[in-house]
Amino acid sequence: TSRTLSNGTVTGMGIAASSSSTVTSSLASSTPAKYVMFQANPSNTQRVAIGDVTVDETAASVVGLILSPGERSAWIPCDDLVDFYADVQVSGEKVLVLYVN
């Protein structure tokens, strides 16, 4: 889904994080973007973490942006969605992604 604005296009997609305890490879293939916003799917049962390749949602070593079910980030400046990764507590949890290119 996308919507064209005067300064770019906002596009949305849903990404399923593959498995708990394993960092999901980049959230998208090379997709240039100026800004990105992440939201943990409201139907998730546990939190998700978003970050770079070192992202880790485990309580002992949290690295990244932690989102509880339904929670969303602010708009984050970026160059490409391929730079973002997800880690989840429960296999199959989803991350919703909105971006402006």
C-alpha positions in Angstrom: 0.0 0.0 0.0 1.4 3.4 -0.8 0.3 7.1 -0.8 2.1 9.8 -2.8 2.8 13.0 -0.9 4.3 16.2 -2.3 7.8 15.3 -0.9 7.7 11.5 -1.4 5.7 8.3 -1.2 4.7 6.6 2.0 4.6 2.8 1.6 3.6 0.1 4.1 4.4 -3.6 4.4 4.3 -6.3 7.1 7.3 -8.5 7.8 7.2 -11.8 9.8 10.2 -12.2 12.0 11.4 -15.8 11.4 12.2 -17.3 14.7 12.9 -16.5 18.3 16.5 -16.4 19.4 17.6 -15.8 15.8 18.1 -12.4 14.3 15.9 -12.1 11.2 18.0 -11.0 8.2 17.3 -7.6 7.0 13.7 -6.6 7.1 13.6 -5.9 3.3 15.7 -6.3 0.3 17.5 -3.2 -0.8 14.8 -0.5 -0.6 16.0 3.1 -0.6 14.1 5.2 1.9 14.4 8.6 3.6 12.5 7.7 6.8 11.1 4.6 8.3 8.6 3.8 11.1 8.2 0.4 12.8 5.2 -1.0 14.6 5.0 -4.2 16.5 1.8 -5.9 15.2 -0.9 -5.4 17.7 -1.7 -9.1 17.6 1.8 -10.1 18.6 2.1 -11.8 22.0 5.5 -10.6 23.0 7.9 -7.7 22.2 10.1 -7.3 19.2 13.5 -5.5 18.8 14.6 -3.5 15.8 18.2 -2.5 15.1 21.3 -3.3 13.1 22.8 -6.8 12.8 23.6 -6.8 16.5 20.0 -6.4 17.6 19.1 -8.6 20.6 15.7 -8.6 22.5 16.7 -10.9 25.3 16.2 -9.3 28.7 19.9 -9.8 29.7 21.4 -8.0 26.8 18.8 -5.7 25.1 20.3 -4.1 22.0 18.0 -2.1 19.7 14.6 -0.4 19.8 12.2 -2.5 21.9 8.5 -2.5 20.8 5.7 -4.1 22.8 2.6 -5.3 20.8 1.0 -2.4 19.1 3.8 0.0 20.0 5.4 2.1 17.2 8.6 4.0 16.8 9.1 7.6 15.8 10.1 8.3 12.2 13.8 7.3 11.8 16.0 8.9 9.2 17.7 6.2 7.0 19.2 5.4 3.6 17.9 1.9 3.0 15.6 -0.6 4.7 18.2 -3.3 4.2 20.1 -1.9 7.2 17.4 -2.9 9.7 17.0 -6.3 11.4 14.5 -7.8 13.9 14.7 -10.1 16.8 11.7 -11.6 18.6 10.8 -13.6 21.7 8.2 -15.7 19.9 8.5 -17.2 16.4 6.3 -15.7 13.7 5.7 -12.3 15.4 5.2 -9.5 12.9 6.6 -6.0 12.4 4.7 -3.4 10.3 7.0 -1.1 8.4 6.1 2.3 6.9 8.6 4.2 4.9 9.0 7.4 2.8 11.2 7.3 -0.3 
